[in-house]
Amino acid sequence: KNIIKRILNISLPASLGQSGSALGFMVLNGFIASYGTATIAAFGMVNRITSLISQPAMGIGAALTSIVGQNIGADQLDRVREAFKKSLI
C-alpha cells in the first residue's frame, strides 16, 4: 500500500502534465488548421526544428530519470540532489 501511494505521488503530477500538454496541442492544431494548409506546414516545420534543438536537454532529462529513480529507491536522496545539480550544469 505504501509503495503504490509513493508511486502515485511521483507519477500522477507527471501524467497530468503530459495529458494537459497533449490536450493543449490538440486545441492549438485545431486553431492553426483554420488558417489553411500552408500554415499547418510551417507550424510542423518549426516544431521539428525546435524538437531537434531540444534533443540534448531531453536526453539529459531521460538519463536523469533513471538515476533519480534508482537513488530514490535506494534512499540515497543526497545522490539525487547531486545528480540534479550536475544535470542543470
N, CA, C and O atoms as a GROMACS GRO file, in nm:
protein
  356
    1LYS      N    1   0.082  -0.120   0.000
    1LYS     CA    2   0.000   0.000   0.000
    1LYS      C    3   0.087   0.126   0.000
    1LYS      O    4   0.058   0.221  -0.072
    2ASN      N    5   0.192   0.126   0.080
    2ASN     CA    6   0.280   0.243   0.085
    2ASN      C    7   0.355   0.264  -0.046
    2ASN      O    8   0.376   0.377  -0.089
    3ILE      N    9   0.395   0.153  -0.109
    3ILE     CA   10   0.467   0.163  -0.236
    3ILE      C   11   0.378   0.221  -0.344
    3ILE      O   12   0.422   0.307  -0.420
    4ILE      N   13   0.254   0.176  -0.351
    4ILE     CA   14   0.161   0.228  -0.451
    4ILE      C   15   0.133   0.376  -0.427
    4ILE      O   16   0.124   0.454  -0.522
    5LYS      N   17   0.119   0.416  -0.302
    5LYS     CA   18   0.097   0.556  -0.269
    5LYS      C   19   0.216   0.642  -0.312
    5LYS      O   20   0.199   0.752  -0.365
    6ARG      N   21   0.335   0.591  -0.289
    6ARG     CA   22   0.456   0.665  -0.328
    6ARG      C   23   0.468   0.677  -0.480
    6ARG      O   24   0.505   0.782  -0.532
    7ILE      N   25   0.435   0.568  -0.550
    7ILE     CA   26   0.438   0.571  -0.696
    7ILE      C   27   0.338   0.675  -0.750
    7ILE      O   28   0.371   0.752  -0.840
    8LEU      N   29   0.218   0.676  -0.694
    8LEU     CA   30   0.117   0.772  -0.739
    8LEU      C   31   0.159   0.916  -0.708
    8LEU      O   32   0.135   1.005  -0.790
    9ASN      N   33   0.220   0.939  -0.593
    9ASN     CA   34   0.265   1.074  -0.559
    9ASN      C   35   0.370   1.125  -0.656
    9ASN      O   36   0.377   1.245  -0.683
   10ILE      N   37   0.450   1.035  -0.709
   10ILE     CA   38   0.555   1.075  -0.803
   10ILE      C   39   0.501   1.082  -0.945
   10ILE      O   40   0.534   1.175  -1.019
   11SER      N   41   0.419   0.986  -0.984
   11SER     CA   42   0.379   0.976  -1.124
   11SER      C   43   0.255   1.056  -1.162
   11SER      O   44   0.242   1.098  -1.277
   12LEU      N   45   0.166   1.080  -1.069
   12LEU     CA   46   0.041   1.148  -1.104
   12LEU      C   47   0.064   1.290  -1.157
   12LEU      O   48   0.006   1.325  -1.259
   13PRO      N   49   0.147   1.373  -1.092
   13PRO     CA   50   0.170   1.507  -1.149
   13PRO      C   51   0.229   1.503  -1.290
   13PRO      O   52   0.192   1.584  -1.376
   14ALA      N   53   0.322   1.411  -1.313
   14ALA     CA   54   0.381   1.400  -1.446
   14ALA      C   55   0.277   1.356  -1.549
   14ALA      O   56   0.275   1.407  -1.661
   15SER      N   57   0.192   1.263  -1.512
   15SER     CA   58   0.086   1.217  -1.603
   15SER      C   59  -0.011   1.329  -1.637
   15SER      O   60  -0.049   1.346  -1.752
   16LEU      N   61  -0.050   1.405  -1.537
   16LEU     CA   62  -0.141   1.517  -1.561
   16LEU      C   63  -0.076   1.623  -1.649
   16LEU      O   64  -0.141   1.681  -1.736
   17GLY      N   65   0.051   1.648  -1.627
   17GLY     CA   66   0.122   1.746  -1.709
   17GLY      C   67   0.130   1.703  -1.854
   17GLY      O   68   0.108   1.785  -1.943
   18GLN      N   69   0.161   1.577  -1.878
   18GLN     CA   70   0.168   1.527  -2.015
   18GLN      C   71   0.031   1.529  -2.083
   18GLN      O   72   0.020   1.561  -2.201
   19SER      N   73  -0.072   1.494  -2.008
   19SER     CA   74  -0.208   1.495  -2.063
   19SER      C   75  -0.250   1.637  -2.098
   19SER      O   76  -0.310   1.660  -2.203
   20GLY      N   77  -0.219   1.731  -2.011
   20GLY     CA   78  -0.251   1.871  -2.038
   20GLY      C   79  -0.178   1.923  -2.160
   20GLY      O   80  -0.234   1.998  -2.240
   21SER      N   81  -0.054   1.884  -2.174
   21SER     CA   82   0.025   1.925  -2.290
   21SER      C   83  -0.034   1.870  -2.419
   21SER      O   84  -0.045   1.942  -2.518
   22ALA      N   85  -0.072   1.743  -2.418
   22ALA     CA   86  -0.131   1.682  -2.538
   22ALA      C   87  -0.264   1.750  -2.573
   22ALA      O   88  -0.292   1.775  -2.690
   23LEU      N   89  -0.344   1.777  -2.473
   23LEU     CA   90  -0.472   1.845  -2.498
   23LEU      C   91  -0.448   1.985  -2.554
   23LEU      O   92  -0.519   2.029  -2.645
   24GLY      N   93  -0.351   2.055  -2.500
   24GLY     CA   94  -0.318   2.188  -2.550
   24GLY      C   95  -0.275   2.186  -2.695
   24GLY      O   96  -0.314   2.274  -2.772
   25PHE      N   97  -0.194   2.088  -2.734
   25PHE     CA   98  -0.151   2.077  -2.873
   25PHE      C   99  -0.268   2.043  -2.964
   25PHE      O  100  -0.272   2.088  -3.079
   26MET      N  101  -0.361   1.965  -2.916
   26MET     CA  102  -0.480   1.935  -2.997
   26MET      C  103  -0.559   2.063  -3.026
   26MET      O  104  -0.601   2.087  -3.138
   27VAL      N  105  -0.578   2.142  -2.923
   27VAL     CA  106  -0.651   2.268  -2.940
   27VAL      C  107  -0.573   2.362  -3.032
   27VAL      O  108  -0.631   2.425  -3.120
   28LEU      N  109  -0.442   2.371  -3.012
   28LEU     CA  110  -0.359   2.458  -3.094
   28LEU      C  111  -0.362   2.415  -3.240
   28LEU      O  112  -0.376   2.500  -3.329
   29ASN      N  113  -0.350   2.285  -3.267
   29ASN     CA  114  -0.356   2.236  -3.405
   29ASN      C  115  -0.492   2.265  -3.468
   29ASN      O  116  -0.499   2.299  -3.586
   30GLY      N  117  -0.598   2.251  -3.391
   30GLY     CA  118  -0.731   2.284  -3.444
   30GLY      C  119  -0.741   2.430  -3.481
   30GLY      O  120  -0.801   2.465  -3.583
   31PHE      N  121  -0.682   2.516  -3.399
   31PHE     CA  122  -0.683   2.660  -3.427
   31PHE      C  123  -0.599   2.692  -3.551
   31PHE      O  124  -0.641   2.770  -3.635
   32ILE      N  125  -0.481   2.630  -3.562
   32ILE     CA  126  -0.392   2.655  -3.676
   32ILE      C  127  -0.455   2.602  -3.804
   32ILE      O  128  -0.438   2.663  -3.910
   33ALA      N  129  -0.526   2.491  -3.796
   33ALA     CA  130  -0.588   2.433  -3.916
   33ALA      C  131  -0.688   2.529  -3.980
   33ALA      O  132  -0.714   2.520  -4.100
   34SER      N  133  -0.743   2.618  -3.902
   34SER     CA  134  -0.840   2.713  -3.959
   34SER      C  135  -0.774   2.814  -4.053
   34SER      O  136  -0.843   2.884  -4.128
   35TYR      N  137  -0.640   2.824  -4.050
   35TYR     CA  138  -0.569   2.918  -4.137
   35TYR      C  139  -0.522   2.855  -4.267
   35TYR      O  140  -0.468   2.926  -4.353
   36GLY      N  141  -0.539   2.726  -4.284
   36GLY     CA  142  -0.503   2.662  -4.411
   36GLY      C  143  -0.382   2.570  -4.401
   36GLY      O  144  -0.315   2.562  -4.298
   37THR      N  145  -0.358   2.502  -4.512
   37THR     CA  146  -0.254   2.400  -4.515
   37THR      C  147  -0.113   2.458  -4.509
   37THR      O  148  -0.024   2.395  -4.452
   38ALA      N  149  -0.090   2.575  -4.566
   38ALA     CA  150   0.044   2.636  -4.563
   38ALA      C  151   0.084   2.668  -4.418
   38ALA      O  152   0.199   2.652  -4.379
   39THR      N  153  -0.012   2.714  -4.340
   39THR     CA  154   0.016   2.747  -4.200
   39THR      C  155   0.046   2.621  -4.121
   39THR      O  156   0.134   2.620  -4.035
   40ILE      N  157  -0.028   2.514  -4.149
   40ILE     CA  158  -0.003   2.386  -4.081
   40ILE      C  159   0.137   2.336  -4.116
   40ILE      O  160   0.209   2.288  -4.028
   41ALA      N  161   0.176   2.347  -4.243
   41ALA     CA  162   0.308   2.302  -4.286
   41ALA      C  163   0.419   2.382  -4.218
   41ALA      O  164   0.518   2.326  -4.173
   42ALA      N  165   0.402   2.514  -4.211
   42ALA     CA  166   0.503   2.599  -4.146
   42ALA      C  167   0.513   2.566  -3.998
   42ALA      O  168   0.623   2.558  -3.943
   43PHE      N  169   0.400   2.547  -3.934
   43PHE     CA  170   0.400   2.512  -3.792
   43PHE      C  171   0.470   2.379  -3.769
   43PHE      O  172   0.547   2.365  -3.674
   44GLY      N  173   0.444   2.280  -3.856
   44GLY     CA  174   0.509   2.150  -3.845
   44GLY      C  175   0.660   2.160  -3.862
   44GLY      O  176   0.736   2.093  -3.791
   45MET      N  177   0.703   2.244  -3.956
   45MET     CA  178   0.846   2.260  -3.980
   45MET      C  179   0.914   2.324  -3.858
   45MET      O  180   1.021   2.279  -3.817
   46VAL      N  181   0.855   2.426  -3.802
   46VAL     CA  182   0.912   2.491  -3.685
   46VAL      C  183   0.914   2.395  -3.566
   46VAL      O  184   1.010   2.394  -3.489
   47ASN      N  185   0.810   2.314  -3.552
   47ASN     CA  186   0.808   2.214  -3.444
   47ASN      C  187   0.921   2.114  -3.458
   47ASN      O  188   0.982   2.076  -3.358
   48ARG      N  189   0.951   2.072  -3.579
   48ARG     CA  190   1.060   1.976  -3.600
   48ARG      C  191   1.195   2.038  -3.568
   48ARG      O  192   1.281   1.974  -3.508
   49ILE      N  193   1.215   2.163  -3.607
   49ILE     CA  194   1.340   2.232  -3.576
   49ILE      C  195   1.355   2.249  -3.425
   49ILE      O  196   1.462   2.226  -3.369
   50THR      N  197   1.248   2.288  -3.360
   50THR     CA  198   1.251   2.304  -3.214
   50THR      C  199   1.281   2.172  -3.145
   50THR      O  200   1.358   2.168  -3.049
   51SER      N  201   1.222   2.064  -3.194
   51SER     CA  202   1.247   1.932  -3.137
   51SER      C  203   1.393   1.892  -3.152
   51SER      O  204   1.453   1.835  -3.061
   52LEU      N  205   1.450   1.922  -3.267
   52LEU     CA  206   1.590   1.890  -3.291
   52LEU      C  207   1.682   1.965  -3.196
   52LEU      O  208   1.780   1.909  -3.145
   53ILE      N  209   1.651   2.091  -3.172
   53ILE     CA  210   1.733   2.173  -3.083
   53ILE      C  211   1.721   2.127  -2.938
   53ILE      O  212   1.817   2.134  -2.862
   54SER      N  213   1.603   2.080  -2.900
   54SER     CA  214   1.581   2.042  -2.760
   54SER      C  215   1.622   1.897  -2.729
   54SER      O  216   1.611   1.855  -2.614
   55GLN      N  217   1.667   1.822  -2.826
   55GLN     CA  218   1.705   1.682  -2.805
   55GLN      C  219   1.814   1.662  -2.699
   55GLN      O  220   1.801   1.571  -2.617
   56PRO      N  221   1.920   1.743  -2.698
   56PRO     CA  222   2.022   1.722  -2.593
   56PRO      C  223   1.964   1.736  -2.451
   56PRO      O  224   1.994   1.655  -2.363
   57ALA      N  225   1.883   1.838  -2.430
   57ALA     CA  226   1.824   1.856  -2.298
   57ALA      C  227   1.730   1.741  -2.263
   57ALA      O  228   1.726   1.697  -2.148
   58MET      N  229   1.656   1.692  -2.360
   58MET     CA  230   1.566   1.580  -2.334
   58MET      C  231   1.645   1.452  -2.304
   58MET      O  232   1.601   1.371  -2.223
   59GLY      N  233   1.759   1.434  -2.368
   59GLY     CA  234   1.844   1.319  -2.339
   59GLY      C  235   1.897   1.322  -2.197
   59GLY      O  236   1.900   1.219  -2.129
   60ILE      N  237   1.940   1.439  -2.153
   60ILE     CA  238   1.988   1.453  -2.016
   60ILE      C  239   1.873   1.426  -1.918
   60ILE      O  240   1.892   1.361  -1.816
   61GLY      N  241   1.755   1.476  -1.951
   61GLY     CA  242   1.638   1.453  -1.865
   61GLY      C  243   1.603   1.305  -1.856
   61GLY      O  244   1.568   1.256  -1.748
   62ALA      N  245   1.611   1.235  -1.968
   62ALA     CA  246   1.581   1.091  -1.967
   62ALA      C  247   1.683   1.014  -1.884
   62ALA      O  248   1.647   0.923  -1.808
   63ALA      N  249   1.810   1.050  -1.897
   63ALA     CA  250   1.913   0.984  -1.817
   63ALA      C  251   1.895   1.016  -1.669
   63ALA      O  252   1.913   0.929  -1.583
   64LEU      N  253   1.859   1.139  -1.640
   64LEU     CA  254   1.838   1.180  -1.501
   64LEU      C  255   1.722   1.103  -1.438
   64LEU      O  256   1.724   1.073  -1.319
   65THR      N  257   1.621   1.072  -1.517
   65THR     CA  258   1.507   0.997  -1.467
   65THR      C  259   1.551   0.863  -1.409
   65THR      O  260   1.507   0.824  -1.301
   66SER      N  261   1.636   0.792  -1.480
   66SER     CA  262   1.685   0.663  -1.432
   66SER      C  263   1.767   0.678  -1.305
   66SER      O  264   1.751   0.602  -1.210
   67ILE      N  265   1.854   0.776  -1.305
   67ILE     CA  266   1.941   0.798  -1.188
   67ILE      C  267   1.858   0.834  -1.066
   67ILE      O  268   1.881   0.782  -0.957
   68VAL      N  269   1.763   0.925  -1.084
   68VAL     CA  270   1.678   0.967  -0.972
   68VAL      C  271   1.595   0.850  -0.922
   68VAL      O  272   1.585   0.829  -0.801
   69GLY      N  273   1.537   0.774  -1.012
   69GLY     CA  274   1.455   0.659  -0.971
   69GLY      C  275   1.534   0.557  -0.892
   69GLY      O  276   1.487   0.508  -0.789
   70GLN      N  277   1.653   0.524  -0.939
   70GLN     CA  278   1.735   0.426  -0.868
   70GLN      C  279   1.776   0.476  -0.730
   70GLN      O  280   1.775   0.401  -0.633
   71ASN      N  281   1.812   0.602  -0.722
   71ASN     CA  282   1.860   0.656  -0.595
   71ASN      C  283   1.746   0.683  -0.496
   71ASN      O  284   1.767   0.674  -0.375
   72ILE      N  285   1.628   0.716  -0.546
   72ILE     CA  286   1.513   0.728  -0.455
   72ILE      C  287   1.480   0.590  -0.398
   72ILE      O  288   1.450   0.576  -0.280
   73GLY      N  289   1.486   0.489  -0.484
   73GLY     CA  290   1.461   0.353  -0.438
   73GLY      C  291   1.561   0.305  -0.336
   73GLY      O  292   1.528   0.225  -0.249
   74ALA      N  293   1.684   0.354  -0.345
   74ALA     CA  294   1.788   0.316  -0.250
   74ALA      C  295   1.798   0.413  -0.132
   74ALA      O  296   1.890   0.403  -0.052
   75ASP      N  297   1.704   0.505  -0.122
   75ASP     CA  298   1.703   0.608  -0.017
   75ASP      C  299   1.834   0.687  -0.013
   75ASP      O  300   1.885   0.718   0.095
   76GLN      N  301   1.885   0.720  -0.128
   76GLN     CA  302   2.008   0.799  -0.141
   76GLN      C  303   1.972   0.938  -0.193
   76GLN      O  304   2.011   0.975  -0.304
   77LEU      N  305   1.898   1.016  -0.113
   77LEU     CA  306   1.850   1.146  -0.158
   77LEU      C  307   1.962   1.246  -0.182
   77LEU      O  308   1.945   1.339  -0.261
   78ASP      N  309   2.074   1.229  -0.115
   78ASP     CA  310   2.187   1.318  -0.139
   78ASP      C  311   2.241   1.299  -0.281
   78ASP      O  312   2.285   1.395  -0.344
   79ARG      N  313   2.239   1.175  -0.329
   79ARG     CA  314   2.283   1.148  -0.465
   79ARG      C  315   2.184   1.202  -0.567
   79ARG      O  316   2.223   1.244  -0.676
   80VAL      N  317   2.056   1.202  -0.532
   80VAL     CA  318   1.954   1.260  -0.620
   80VAL      C  319   1.981   1.409  -0.638
   80VAL      O  320   1.981   1.460  -0.750
   81ARG      N  321   2.005   1.478  -0.527
   81ARG     CA  322   2.033   1.622  -0.534
   81ARG      C  323   2.159   1.650  -0.615
   81ARG      O  324   2.163   1.743  -0.695
   82GLU      N  325   2.261   1.569  -0.594
   82GLU     CA  326   2.387   1.587  -0.667
   82GLU      C  327   2.367   1.566  -0.818
   82GLU      O  328   2.418   1.644  -0.899
   83ALA      N  329   2.294   1.461  -0.854
   83ALA     CA  330   2.269   1.434  -0.996
   83ALA      C  331   2.188   1.547  -1.059
   83ALA      O  332   2.214   1.587  -1.172
   84PHE      N  333   2.088   1.597  -0.986
   84PHE     CA  334   2.006   1.706  -1.037
   84PHE      C  335   2.089   1.831  -1.060
   84PHE      O  336   2.074   1.898  -1.163
   85LYS      N  337   2.176   1.864  -0.966
   85LYS     CA  338   2.261   1.983  -0.981
   85LYS      C  339   2.354   1.968  -1.100
   85LYS      O  340   2.374   2.062  -1.176
   86LYS      N  341   2.412   1.850  -1.116
   86LYS     CA  342   2.503   1.827  -1.228
   86LYS      C  343   2.431   1.831  -1.361
   86LYS      O  344   2.486   1.877  -1.461
   87SER      N  345   2.306   1.783  -1.364
   87SER     CA  346   2.232   1.786  -1.490
   87SER      C  347   2.195   1.930  -1.529
   87SER      O  348   2.187   1.961  -1.647
   88LEU      N  349   2.173   2.016  -1.430
   88LEU     CA  350   2.146   2.157  -1.462
   88LEU      C  351   2.267   2.225  -1.524
   88LEU      O  352   2.254   2.308  -1.614
   89ILE      N  353   2.384   2.188  -1.476
   89ILE     CA  354   2.508   2.248  -1.529
   89ILE      C  355   2.531   2.199  -1.670
   89ILE      O  356   2.630   2.237  -1.733
   0.00000   0.00000   0.00000
